[in-house]
């Protein structure tokens, strides 16, 4: 049971990291466009 919880939290962390990175890339892209 504990292992499943640990796995779930690791998966959730990966998803959060991916979303944060995607959001950062998106924001960076928007800033680049506005600067031009």
Phi and psi in degrees as a GROMACS rama.xvg file:
@    title "Ramachandran Plot"
@    xaxis  label "Phi"
@    yaxis  label "Psi"
@TYPE xy
-60.2026  -41.879  UNK-2
-60.8439  -39.3816  UNK-3
-63.5532  -42.2823  UNK-4
-62.8485  -42.3604  UNK-5
-63.1036  -44.3893  UNK-6
-60.9258  -44.9691  UNK-7
-60.5904  -41.9661  UNK-8
-69.8292  -34.2407  UNK-9
-66.5323  -42.8318  UNK-10
-61.8285  -44.1128  UNK-11
-61.775  -40.5638  UNK-12
-63.0917  -40.4975  UNK-13
-63.1636  -41.9523  UNK-14
-63.6747  -44.1138  UNK-15
-61.4771  -45.6743  UNK-16
-59.0777  -42.962  UNK-17
-63.8567  -43.8456  UNK-18
-63.2247  -44.7403  UNK-19
-61.3004  -42.7319  UNK-20
-65.9288  -42.5129  UNK-21
-62.0933  -40.7547  UNK-22
-65.5603  -42.0629  UNK-23
-63.7189  -44.1484  UNK-24
-60.4427  -41.6765  UNK-25
-63.3953  -45.7294  UNK-26
-63.7471  -44.1698  UNK-27
-58.4238  -41.3395  UNK-28
-63.5506  -43.5327  UNK-29
-61.5894  -43.5353  UNK-30
-63.587  -40.2695  UNK-31
-59.2268  -46.0364  UNK-32
-62.8101  -41.6013  UNK-33
-68.153  -30.7745  UNK-34
-72.2534  -30.1268  UNK-35
